[in-house]
Amino acid sequence: MLPISKTIETDLVVIGGGIGGLMAAISAAEQGTRVVVLEKADTRRSGSGGGGCDHFFCYLPEVHGNDLDVIFQELMESQIGSCYDPLLTYQFMKMSSSIVRKWQEWGINMKPYNNEFVFRGHAFPGRPRIWLKYDGHNQKAVLTKKARSLGVTILNHHDVLELLHDGTRALGALALDNSRSEPSFVLVQSRCVMMASGTASRLYTPMSTPSTMFNTANSPANAGAGHAQALRAGARLVNFELPYRHSGHKYWTRAGKGTWIVIFKYPDGSNVGPFITKATKEVSDITSDVWNNVFTDMAREGRAPIYMDCSQIDEEDFQCMMKDFESEGLTSFLNYMGKRGLDLRKQAVEFGQFEPYFLGRGVEIGVDGQTTLPGLYAAGDVVGNVRGAIAGAAVYGWICGENIGKRYQDLEIKPVADLDLTRERMEFFSSLYERKSGAPWQEGNWGLQQILTDYAGAGPERVRSETLLSAGLKNLRELRELCKAEMKVSNSHELMRAAEVFDLLDVGEAIMLCARERRETRGLHIRKDYPFTNPLYNKKIFYIERRNGEYVVGMRDKYK
Ligand SMILES: Cc1cc2nc3c(=O)[nH]c(=O)nc-3n(C[C@H](O)[C@H](O)[C@H](O)COP(=O)(O)OP(=O)(O)OC[C@H]3O[C@@H](n4cnc5c(N)ncnc54)[C@H](O)[C@@H]3O)c2cc1C
């Protein structure tokens, strides 16, 4: 078996040093909690927020006035969607302004325009604005520095393979030290565990570049670890059956479309949407937020390509957009334009719709940030019942850390080395390394992508049905057995990728089980055998959890 290189004892172990994880670490450490962050990459630049972000949705009384309800309603009715628990969204709104002020104080510029709070982007003309424009290019470096200054231990290049538990509560984590080629395990035993591993990318065949599976809108290294590990541990997950698809530059799969100051145009130069006739930095075209499928729908109609046209915007607004691309982490696009001599004032850019990934589909938490598994907290894109994205990750990360800081002393630290789960997982991962020959991890990942795309695909071009989903489940389970029997890794990097594939397989199975249970059509979940939207489900949330080794799929009311 592969060796255990260290065993660490702490009050809180954080899985994933992204925005949510670092915020939880900082807030818990401020209260004297001993914190260890396990990060598979490097917290200074890892995760979806690694390059930067520039829209932070929040409620600031000095800008919005004293009626929080107005902003709450705008948020619930905007692109953020209606599949969340209003109670948690409300809690988020109440806390959001204090986080904006903390970030400003720590060195993330929340007032990049004349030292004032400016709200714009993803906005309807004449409606309240909920997105604060900020400059997040250095956000990961700032949060890392802050965490370290409070004594947080950050272990970079430590990939969490399994959330450890005894069936009644979370107890720690089994990690892989992938800082060297030779793999070894690291065990962390802790009073509480914070899950903050981000979204689940690489589930579906990439829409624009099927041959390059790491060309994804959000971090491709976020591979459903938290979703799968929380599910296996018995926590409840929600909204798995509702696909989410983002859009952006065609072939250059990347989030960040809200930063563009543009109008969407048909090839003949006419406008696609009804919202504006001139794009300004105050109000750009919100068509693709409202009509998510516009690019696919128009391709199917033969009316594509749809272009982002910046040719008519004022020079000052253009310069502002170019600067904002840096804040938003679109520097690779800027570099490419520079190298190729592209000028957005002269050349329109074709946009397209990407494959599904998880945003707001994931672990269920309560208002205090705790999951249904005692001792396990979660925040950010891994969470399913309140919006993640940058603000959700930051605010709920903070809430989790605060509550952990108040409660961690009530829980004792238990040894994890002798748990059956620890031993079984270490034996399994060691076997992938120790076998003489086998198939590379990529084959498992491609197989999963094909199965999900074919049997649990998302609208508007793909449909689902009882027969498709049942056949898909059978194929996926067979693929998992094949992977277990035949996958071979040769170093710690490949072992990390292999573990990701097994997590993604579990996420894929859960997607299909939930999709089979939701016997209606809603959004991009198009059931050919149930072609209508059932109003009785409007206020419900579908969940999945594991009880006594079996999956249970059910439905509950939204928390008001
Ligand atoms: C280009 C771009 C622009 C964006 N702009 C905006 C914006 O303007 N506004 C907005 O609201 N959102 C924006 N987003 C989305 C936003 O960045 C994410 O929603 C946010 O980072 C989520 O935070 P998180 O902590 O949940 O996940 P992340 O920040 O992705 O962090 C997850 C961390 O977990 C680590 N990890 C994953 N698995 C493991 C494992 N098994 N073991 C150890 N570590 C693990 C990852 O390496 C990563 O560091 C943008 C995204 C991109 C890509």
The ligand as a Gaussian input file, in Angstrom:
#p B3LYP/6-31G(d) Opt

LIG

0 1
 C      -13.238000      33.745000     -15.899000
 C      -14.247000      33.700000     -14.777000
 C      -14.882000      34.865000     -14.379000
 C      -15.834000      34.832000     -13.354000
 N      -16.431000      36.002000     -12.972000
 C      -17.338000      36.009000     -11.987000
 C      -17.925000      37.232000     -11.557000
 O      -17.588000      38.307000     -12.047000
 N      -18.860000      37.180000     -10.571000
 C      -19.232000      35.989000      -9.976000
 O      -20.114000      36.013000      -9.111000
 N      -18.655000      34.820000     -10.330000
 C      -17.705000      34.800000     -11.316000
 N      -17.086000      33.626000     -11.666000
 C      -17.383000      32.419000     -10.881000
 C      -16.581000      32.410000      -9.563000
 O      -15.210000      32.531000      -9.830000
 C      -16.856000      31.128000      -8.785000
 O      -18.232000      30.995000      -8.629000
 C      -16.181000      31.148000      -7.399000
 O      -14.779000      31.144000      -7.545000
 C      -16.637000      29.961000      -6.555000
 O      -15.878000      29.897000      -5.383000
 P      -15.651000      28.480000      -4.668000
 O      -14.823000      28.724000      -3.486000
 O      -16.921000      27.774000      -4.524000
 O      -14.828000      27.639000      -5.771000
 P      -13.408000      27.924000      -6.378000
 O      -13.037000      29.340000      -6.232000
 O      -13.424000      27.330000      -7.731000
 O      -12.446000      27.086000      -5.426000
 C      -12.505000      25.681000      -5.306000
 C      -11.122000      25.221000      -4.857000
 O      -11.156000      23.856000      -4.490000
 C      -10.004000      23.220000      -4.994000
 N      -10.316000      21.789000      -5.088000
 C      -11.215000      21.185000      -5.900000
 N      -11.256000      19.871000      -5.638000
 C      -10.378000      19.636000      -4.639000
 C       -9.983000      18.465000      -3.935000
 N      -10.489000      17.259000      -4.202000
 N       -9.034000      18.596000      -2.957000
 C       -8.479000      19.811000      -2.674000
 N       -8.818000      20.940000      -3.325000
 C       -9.768000      20.855000      -4.279000
 C       -9.748000      23.915000      -6.315000
 O       -8.439000      23.740000      -6.796000
 C      -10.085000      25.357000      -5.964000
 O       -8.973000      26.065000      -5.473000
 C      -16.154000      33.616000     -12.705000
 C      -15.497000      32.434000     -13.099000
 C      -14.559000      32.469000     -14.114000
 C      -13.869000      31.195000     -14.513000

